[in-house]
């Protein structure tokens, strides 16, 4: 490392001259250390276990006045799997460390190391860190969904050259490039554009991650949350009518009675498909007639086993199987099922898709439609019995397991079950 010249002009009795004083720099230029192994007689980069990559530089020792204090910065470079990825990350890390040193970072000063870790955190690393925070106390299926969406974004960011950009330099205009990519360019495996609902799910996850970074003071502002929401047309899971449900029941009794049992848990106990697929035999208490349901946050919720479902449970002869067996499996009986929850849900959805095709139902119907149908039916029957809207809401809340009256009201409004009453007696106009 060359010393920097410092120029001083001094007045003398002699002709004016320039005195040059050399100021020693406190550090050497940061460099990337790349471990190697011999291959065919040549040294080649390696990511083998124990071969650690890092950025290093020398710091001037205040006692000896020599550049003899070696500092290493590892960050998360050794988590990357390939030589190419580590080289790309390493180049970005070299620039970050150089910038931090140039701005006055003292690597042997108190608490300064923590400061540079934040200021030099790149986009991909920061979002991975935020995901770890966001995933605390979440179900494996939820974490998996988060990870898939984040990896999708990171693949786009890497292609655009943003992945190793310092996170605080990633701005709103760059995010809108991703937003436009989802809206206008990306096509699914079926060559169809993403739905607005899917785009909103992508945006919602990234917004939550940027909020985590803001809370940790890694960035100043989460600009994603300020982006207006897209209009979402709720076309999925339209409720079935009573007549349609009878048609489905007749068809299933002949072609897939096991699926009919699965659907009965939806219509009778108001369980969601993924909640049913989490059920193990030990979760069903046939003495007190209650079952335990795992929610998204791994909290167990107690659900009443109503009289209508009891004969179906008895016909399944669950007492013959081990308590840790899943109640529903592809084998049409309790058993072990190691697939991830999303795969299980997809399997049952495909199984019901065959029924929809046979009976002529469109894509707006799904297994979740049965839950909507049952809740709407309960509401209608309560109206017939003369209950007021408020009374209906309070009776339905513990059945649907919504937390507040407001969420139940919104849910029923989305189902379009809370329709205005006939107002014929209130008008006297004759046309």
TORVEXLO-172080 format. One line per 8 residues: number of its first residue (from 1); for each residue x, z, y of C-alpha. Coordinates in steps of 0.1 Angstrom, whole numbers, plus 5000, padded with zeros to 4 digits. Example, Ala and Ser with C-alpha at 12.3 -4.5 7.8 and 13.67 -1.06 7.14 Angstrom:
residues 2
1	5123:5078:4955 | 5137:5071:4989;
end
This chain:
residues 431
1	5000:5000:5000 | 5014:4990:5034 | 5016:5014:5062 | 4995:5007:5093 | 5014:5001:5126 | 5004:5022:5156 | 5015:5008:5190 | 5026:5030:5219;
9	5038:5017:5253 | 5061:5042:5270 | 5074:5040:5306 | 5112:5043:5309 | 5139:5036:5335 | 5149:5007:5313 | 5128:4976:5310 | 5094:4983:5293;
17	5095:4982:5256 | 5070:4988:5228 | 5076:5017:5204 | 5061:5012:5170 | 5051:5043:5149 | 5039:5038:5114 | 5009:5059:5103 | 5007:5064:5066;
25	4974:5055:5049 | 4958:5083:5030 | 4949:5062:5000 | 4957:5031:4980 | 4933:5002:4974 | 4908:5011:4947 | 4912:4991:4915 | 4893:4986:4883;
33	4910:4999:4851 | 4901:4976:4821 | 4912:4990:4787 | 4924:4964:4762 | 4931:4959:4725 | 4953:4935:4707 | 4935:4905:4692 | 4955:4876:4677;
41	4986:4889:4695 | 4969:4890:4729 | 4955:4918:4750 | 4917:4914:4755 | 4892:4937:4773 | 4873:4961:4751 | 4842:4983:4752 | 4851:5001:4720;
49	4843:5038:4718 | 4869:5059:4735 | 4881:5030:4756 | 4869:5042:4790 | 4866:5020:4821 | 4869:5034:4856 | 4878:5027:4892 | 4910:5044:4903;
57	4930:5049:4935 | 4959:5071:4947 | 4953:5098:4974 | 4981:5111:4996 | 4991:5146:4987 | 4991:5168:5018 | 5019:5189:5003 | 5043:5162:4992;
65	5032:5135:5016 | 5032:5111:4987 | 5005:5090:4970 | 5006:5110:4939 | 4970:5123:4934 | 4952:5099:4912 | 4914:5098:4914 | 4891:5082:4889;
73	4855:5072:4895 | 4835:5065:4863 | 4799:5066:4873 | 4778:5050:4845 | 4801:5021:4838 | 4807:5032:4803 | 4770:5030:4794 | 4770:4992:4798;
81	4773:4974:4765 | 4793:4943:4772 | 4826:4934:4789 | 4808:4910:4813 | 4784:4937:4824 | 4812:4963:4829 | 4832:4938:4850 | 4803:4930:4872;
89	4795:4967:4877 | 4832:4975:4881 | 4836:4950:4910 | 4806:4965:4928 | 4819:5000:4922 | 4854:4990:4936 | 4837:4978:4968 | 4815:5010:4970;
97	4845:5033:4966 | 4866:5013:4992 | 4837:5015:5016 | 4833:5053:5011 | 4871:5058:5017 | 4870:5036:5048 | 4842:5057:5062 | 4862:5089:5057;
105	4854:5102:5022 | 4879:5128:5012 | 4880:5129:4973 | 4897:5163:4973 | 4874:5179:4999 | 4846:5203:4991 | 4813:5187:4980 | 4823:5152:4992;
113	4823:5137:4957 | 4786:5143:4955 | 4780:5126:4988 | 4798:5093:4977 | 4778:5093:4944 | 4746:5090:4964 | 4758:5065:4991 | 4773:5042:4966;
121	4746:5042:4940 | 4736:5007:4932 | 4700:4994:4927 | 4699:4993:4889 | 4716:5026:4884 | 4694:5043:4910 | 4662:5030:4893 | 4675:5042:4859;
129	4680:5076:4874 | 4646:5076:4889 | 4630:5066:4856 | 4646:5096:4839 | 4630:5119:4865 | 4596:5100:4862 | 4596:5103:4824 | 4597:5141:4822;
137	4568:5154:4802 | 4554:5119:4795 | 4544:5105:4762 | 4567:5082:4743 | 4542:5053:4747 | 4541:5059:4785 | 4579:5060:4788 | 4581:5028:4767;
145	4557:5011:4791 | 4577:5023:4821 | 4610:5010:4805 | 4596:4976:4797 | 4584:4970:4833 | 4617:4983:4848 | 4638:4961:4825 | 4617:4932:4836;
153	4624:4939:4872 | 4661:4945:4866 | 4664:4912:4848 | 4650:4895:4879 | 4672:4915:4902 | 4703:4906:4883 | 4694:4869:4884 | 4690:4872:4922;
161	4722:4891:4927 | 4706:4923:4937 | 4711:4945:4907 | 4745:4959:4918 | 4736:4960:4955 | 4737:4995:4970 | 4702:5008:4967 | 4697:5016:5004;
169	4705:4979:5012 | 4676:4967:4990 | 4648:4961:5015 | 4612:4951:5019 | 4619:4914:5022 | 4639:4914:4990 | 4610:4932:4972 | 4586:4906:4985;
177	4607:4880:4967 | 4599:4898:4935 | 4563:4902:4944 | 4560:4865:4951 | 4577:4857:4918 | 4551:4877:4900 | 4522:4861:4920 | 4533:4825:4921;
185	4560:4817:4895 | 4560:4839:4864 | 4540:4827:4834 | 4532:4847:4803 | 4539:4836:4768 | 4505:4818:4768 | 4515:4799:4800 | 4491:4819:4821;
193	4499:4836:4854 | 4499:4874:4855 | 4466:4891:4864 | 4463:4910:4897 | 4459:4942:4876 | 4492:4935:4858 | 4510:4928:4890 | 4496:4960:4905;
201	4509:4979:4875 | 4544:4965:4880 | 4542:4975:4917 | 4528:5009:4910 | 4557:5018:4887 | 4584:5006:4911 | 4567:5024:4939 | 4568:5057:4919;
209	4605:5052:4912 | 4614:5046:4948 | 4594:5077:4957 | 4616:5096:4933 | 4647:5083:4951 | 4632:5092:4984 | 4625:5127:4972 | 4661:5130:4961;
217	4672:5117:4996 | 4690:5087:4980 | 4669:5064:5002 | 4651:5071:5034 | 4617:5054:5028 | 4596:5040:5000 | 4585:5007:5015 | 4567:4996:4983;
225	4538:5020:4988 | 4530:5004:5021 | 4523:4970:5005 | 4485:4963:5005 | 4468:4963:4971 | 4457:4931:4954 | 4420:4927:4947 | 4413:4934:4911;
233	4382:4920:4894 | 4373:4944:4866 | 4364:4919:4839 | 4377:4938:4809 | 4357:4961:4786 | 4322:4952:4798 | 4297:4976:4782 | 4276:4963:4753;
241	4238:4964:4754 | 4220:4984:4727 | 4209:4951:4710 | 4245:4938:4710 | 4258:4970:4694 | 4232:4967:4666 | 4244:4931:4659 | 4280:4944:4658;
249	4271:4972:4634 | 4253:4949:4610 | 4283:4925:4610 | 4308:4953:4604 | 4288:4970:4576 | 4293:4937:4557 | 4327:4925:4568 | 4348:4955:4580;
257	4332:4989:4573 | 4365:5007:4580 | 4366:4993:4616 | 4330:5006:4620 | 4342:5041:4612 | 4369:5037:4638 | 4344:5026:4664 | 4321:5055:4655;
265	4348:5079:4668 | 4346:5060:4701 | 4308:5060:4704 | 4301:5095:4691 | 4331:5115:4703 | 4338:5094:4734 | 4375:5091:4723 | 4397:5063:4736;
273	4412:5039:4710 | 4447:5053:4716 | 4435:5089:4712 | 4420:5080:4678 | 4452:5064:4667 | 4471:5096:4676 | 4448:5117:4654 | 4463:5133:4623;
281	4442:5150:4596 | 4454:5184:4609 | 4438:5177:4642 | 4403:5177:4627 | 4388:5212:4622 | 4358:5206:4600 | 4350:5243:4599 | 4344:5248:4636;
289	4337:5210:4640 | 4362:5203:4668 | 4392:5180:4670 | 4423:5182:4691 | 4433:5151:4711 | 4467:5144:4725 | 4465:5132:4761 | 4491:5112:4781;
297	4510:5143:4791 | 4511:5157:4755 | 4484:5183:4764 | 4459:5190:4736 | 4423:5185:4746 | 4394:5199:4725 | 4366:5176:4716 | 4333:5185:4699;
305	4327:5168:4665 | 4290:5158:4670 | 4265:5157:4642 | 4264:5119:4642 | 4301:5116:4632 | 4301:5143:4605 | 4288:5121:4576 | 4315:5095:4584;
313	4342:5122:4584 | 4329:5135:4551 | 4329:5100:4536 | 4366:5096:4544 | 4375:5125:4521 | 4403:5137:4543 | 4409:5168:4523 | 4426:5146:4496;
321	4455:5137:4520 | 4485:5155:4535 | 4477:5172:4569 | 4504:5152:4587 | 4488:5118:4577 | 4473:5097:4604 | 4435:5095:4601 | 4434:5057:4607;
329	4460:5032:4594 | 4461:4995:4584 | 4457:5006:4547 | 4420:5015:4554 | 4427:5051:4546 | 4448:5080:4560 | 4485:5076:4556 | 4519:5073:4574;
337	4522:5048:4602 | 4555:5047:4620 | 4547:5019:4645 | 4547:5027:4682 | 4513:5036:4697 | 4511:5003:4717 | 4516:4983:4685 | 4488:5004:4668;
345	4464:4998:4696 | 4473:4961:4695 | 4466:4959:4658 | 4431:4974:4661 | 4424:4952:4691 | 4433:4921:4670 | 4411:4934:4642 | 4382:4937:4666;
353	4390:4903:4681 | 4379:4886:4649 | 4346:4903:4652 | 4342:4891:4688 | 4350:4855:4677 | 4325:4856:4649 | 4297:4870:4671 | 4305:4850:4702;
361	4317:4877:4726 | 4342:4868:4754 | 4374:4883:4765 | 4356:4907:4789 | 4347:4928:4759 | 4370:4951:4739 | 4371:4983:4719 | 4370:5003:4751;
369	4335:4986:4758 | 4320:5010:4732 | 4331:5040:4752 | 4316:5026:4783 | 4284:5017:4764 | 4280:5052:4750 | 4286:5069:4784 | 4261:5046:4801;
377	4236:5054:4773 | 4240:5091:4778 | 4234:5087:4816 | 4203:5066:4810 | 4188:5092:4786 | 4195:5120:4811 | 4177:5100:4838 | 4147:5096:4815;
385	4147:5134:4810 | 4144:5138:4848 | 4179:5150:4857 | 4191:5144:4892 | 4223:5124:4899 | 4243:5156:4906 | 4230:5172:4874 | 4239:5141:4854;
393	4274:5141:4868 | 4280:5177:4858 | 4266:5172:4823 | 4288:5141:4817 | 4320:5156:4831 | 4329:5177:4800 | 4319:5149:4777 | 4341:5122:4793;
401	4368:5148:4801 | 4371:5136:4837 | 4385:5163:4860 | 4363:5161:4890 | 4328:5150:4900 | 4343:5123:4922 | 4362:5106:4894 | 4330:5106:4872;
409	4310:5091:4900 | 4336:5063:4906 | 4337:5057:4868 | 4299:5053:4866 | 4299:5032:4897 | 4324:5008:4882 | 4302:5005:4851 | 4274:4997:4875;
417	4252:5023:4858 | 4243:5042:4890 | 4220:5016:4903 | 4194:5023:4931 | 4159:5032:4920 | 4129:5010:4923 | 4118:5013:4959 | 4085:4994:4957;
425	4065:5024:4968 | 4086:5028:4999 | 4078:4994:5015 | 4045:4981:5029 | 4056:4946:5038 | 4035:4918:5022 | 4050:4883:5018;
end
